[in-house]
Amino acid sequence: MHFLSEALEAYISKNSQDEPALLKALTRETHLKVIQPRMLTGHVQGRVLSLLSKLIRPKRILEVGTYTGYSALCLAEGLAEDGTLHTIDINEELHHLQRTYFDKSPYGHQIFQYVGDAVEIIPQLDMTFDLVFIDAEKKEYARYLDVVLPKTAPGSVILSDNVLWSGKFLGPVPEKDKATQALLAYNAQLKEHPQLETVILPVRDGLTLSRVK
């Protein structure tokens, strides 16, 4: 489902900050070499992530779901000078492509990659995060939140991607559609969570902004 017309999306893109050349190259290579290139963050949402990160100026960022590294590079643009970004993905085959583009950027020395199940890896990270971006297996969002929250402090920001899920919530959701069911429950959980202030932004496929109280 497209929430906006193609013409309006084109206008938004044209009148937003330009996409950096490195990210354009990564987009092209992802489409040529990787399955499901639609999973890329993309120009406008990438600029949203970059701007939010620059406003927060985080010392440490956690990303759950690296894919080919586009969103990590966007978030890294706002890192504090001595900051670090820690990104986790289950797919080992993408590790080299991610690293190639990280090292082409000014932030390569600040980005650390992990391969495996984020639910197992995050509790082992001995640090707290100012900014978290969740964009991995949708059925696991609630579990990611459970392990992420202990790694945050009051004022930390948690971003959750794809929370509008192509508008699948607007009609009856089949019982077998576990991903949609899980996102419905996750959105309700964020809304009612006593530790969080939450708003859904209608950016691309939905981006939730949650602030830890």
N, C-alpha and C positions, 0 to 999 in steps of 0.2 A: 504494500500500500504506500502510495506517495501522499504525504500529508499536504504538500504544496505542489502547485503546478510546476511543470518543467521551466516555464518562462520565469516564474517567480524565483525558483531555485537558481536559475542562471543570473538573475538580477542580483540576488544576495551574494553569489560568488563573485560577480564582477565588482561589487562595491564593498567587499571585505578585503582585508590585507591579502596581498598576493601569496600564493603557495611557494615556499622556498624551492629553488632548483633541485636540491638534493632529494626533497620529498617527491617532486615530480618524477625524478629518475627512479626512486624506489617504487612509486606507483606503477610505472611502466614495467619494471622488472617483475613485480608481483603479478601483474596481469599476464605476462609472458610465461612465467615459470611455476606459479603456485596455484593450486586449486582453490576455488571459492574466493576469488579476489574481491568480491563484494564485501568481505569482512574488513577490508581496509577502512580506517577511520575517515579518510577523505579530507578534501581541502577545507571546507567551512568548519566542520567539527574539529579538525586539527587546529585551526586558528583559535577556536573557542578554548580548547585545552591549553594551548600556548598562553593565551591571555590570562586565563584563570591561574595558571602556574606563576606567571609573572606578577600577578596581583598578590598571590600568597607568598611568593619568594621562599619556597620550602628548602629546608636543609636536607631532608630525606623524603624521597618519593618511593612508594611501592606500587608496582603495576602487576595486576593478576591477569595474564593473557597478553603475550607479546605479539603474536602472529609474526609479521615480517618487520616489525619495529617502528612503524610509522608513528603511532601514538606516543611511544616512548621518546622519540626524537622531539615531538611537539612539547611534551611535558618537560623535557630536559632544558628547553629554552628558558624556563623560569627558575632553574636551580640557583640557589645561593652559590657564591663563588667556590666555596669549599664543600658544596652539597654533593649528594650521591643519589642515584636512581637504581632501584633493585627491581628487576623484571623477571617474571616467572612464566614459563610456558611448558606444556606437557609434550610438545612436539620437538624432539631432538633434531629432526631433519631441517628445521628452519634456523638452527643456531648459527650456522656459518653465514647465511644471508643477513641475519640480524647484525652480527658482529661486523660484517663488511661495511654496512651503512653507518653503524655506530662510530666506527673508526674513521670514516670519512667526514664525520661531523666534528664540531669543536668540543663535543661532550663525551667522546669515546672513553676517556680515562675516568669519567664519573659514572659510567653505566656498568652495572654488574648483572650478569645473566645467571639464571637458575633453570634447570630442566627437571621437571617432575610434577608431582601433585602439589598444588599450592597449599592445600589443607595440611599437608605434612611438612612442607618447607617453612611456611610463615611462623609457626611456633618456635622454630629453631633460630630465627633471626633475632639477635640480641640488640634490638634498637627500637625506637619509636619513630613514627612517620607523621609528617605534617600534611601530606597529601597522598591519597590512595585512589587508584583507578581500577575498577573491577570490570573486566571485559573478557571473560572466559566462558566456561561451560555454564549455560543458563540454569540448568537444573541444580547447580551447586552454589548459586549465589548466596543462599541463606547460610550455608556452611562457611563460605568465604568470609561473610560478615562476622560470624562467630569467632573466627581466628584473627581477623583484622582488628576488631575493636580493642582487644587488650594491648595492641601495638600502637594505639593512638593516645592523644592527650586532649584535654579541653581546647577547642579551637581548631583541631585538625579537621580536614575536609575529606570526605569520601565521595567519589564520583562513581556512578554505576551506569553502564552503557546498555543500550537496547531495551530500555524499560517500557517502551510503548509497543515493541515487538510487532511491527507492521499493522497495528490496530486489531490484532487477533482477539483482544479482550472485548471488542464491541459487540460480538455475537456470542452465541452459545459455544463454550469451549469443550470439545470432546474429551472424555475421560482419558483417552489414550494419548492426548497431546500433553505429555508430561512437562515439556519446556514452558509452554504457555501457562499451565497450572502453577508451576514453580514461580514464574515471574509475577503472576497475580498475587500469590502469597507473599512474595518478597516486597512488592510495592506496598502492600498493606502493613507488613512488618516495619518497614522504614517509617511509614506515616505514624505508627503508634509507638515506636521505640522511645522509651523514656530518656535515652542518652543522646537522641538525635533531633535536630531541626532539619526538615526535609522539604524540598520543592522539586517538582519535575519540570525540566526545561524541554520544550518541544523542538529540540535540535535533532535533525536527521531522524533516527529511529528512537529518540527519547534518551535524555541524559539526566539522571537524578543527581542533585547537589545536596549533600547531607553534611551538616556541621555537628561535630561532637560537642556536647554541652560541657 
